[in-house]
Amino acid sequence: MTRAELIKQIQAKKTFLCVGLDPDVDKIPQFLLEEEDPIFEFNRQIVDATADYCVAFKPNTAFYEAYGLSGMTSLEKTIKYIKQEYPNHFLIADAKRGDIGNTSSMYAKAFFKRLHADAITVAPYMGSDSVKPFLQFEGKWAIVLGLTSNEGATDFQLDEGKVEPLYQHVLRTSSQWGTTENMMYVIGATKAQQFDDVRRIIPNHFLLVPGVGAQGGSLAEVCKHGLIKNDIGLLINSSRAIIYASNGEDFAAAAAKEAKKVADEMKAYF
Ligand code: OMP
């Protein structure tokens, strides 16, 4: 999906919500465990219920890898279902990969060619040759970890270093490796006070912003400091607050209600 196509969806639906598909068999409604593929069935119903309120879905691969072969089958089925039923939704494989060049090429092949994801999250620690293989695919995106939402972001990313915090060095350097058409950055919603600095360095890149909902980040603060006029430039992810809004029979309806609540808040920015 191109940047123009993504912006078109955002403008048409007046939402920039990304629903995170992080299924945990201990948390999904227990009656689903009778299904042949409980994870896929859970995802299918969440996707159907929330698709109107979001422009992107983000399965985090850990929640599938944890169940071995059957988990990977659920992931593949979920992506295939979204691509078939909701072809205009942006599909992010949240896998946080990055390795020496030839290995990164195989990761890119796995997620772009085999699974048909539009984007993959990438850890930039190993440098340019670990990220560039993800930038070789027309219409596909690498979403580089810039400033993450977790507490440990202070260990390295926010370290002031010699000249500037490490995450700023990462943004400045890595933004030269690709373009605003094939690279985005993860910037955590819990780091709203850093968004002005982020936008100073990368004014035009799309940002994938996890951390609203369960992690307590503020949508209003992120929008105030991170929005790009007209293009929006943000994909705000929420996983647990939406998909586990209820674990009863009404779980899909409850997820739709939560997604709608966030989408309604987003309408103010159009
Ligand atoms: P909730 O906290 O349940 O909304 O989930 C957040 C999702 O975003 C999880 O899949 C995380 O792994 C992911 N995430 C973060 O929470 N923080 C980050 O800095 C980066 C990510 C990510 O890359 O998506």
Boltz pocket constraint, residues with backbone or C-beta under 6 A from the ligand:
constraints:
  - pocket:
      binder: B
      contacts: [[A, 20], [A, 22], [A, 58], [A, 60], [A, 94], [A, 121], [A, 147], [A, 148], [A, 149], [A, 150], [A, 186], [A, 187], [A, 188], [A, 210], [A, 211], [A, 212], [A, 213], [A, 214], [A, 215], [A, 237], [A, 238], [A, 239], [A, 240], [A, 241]]
      max_distance: 6.0
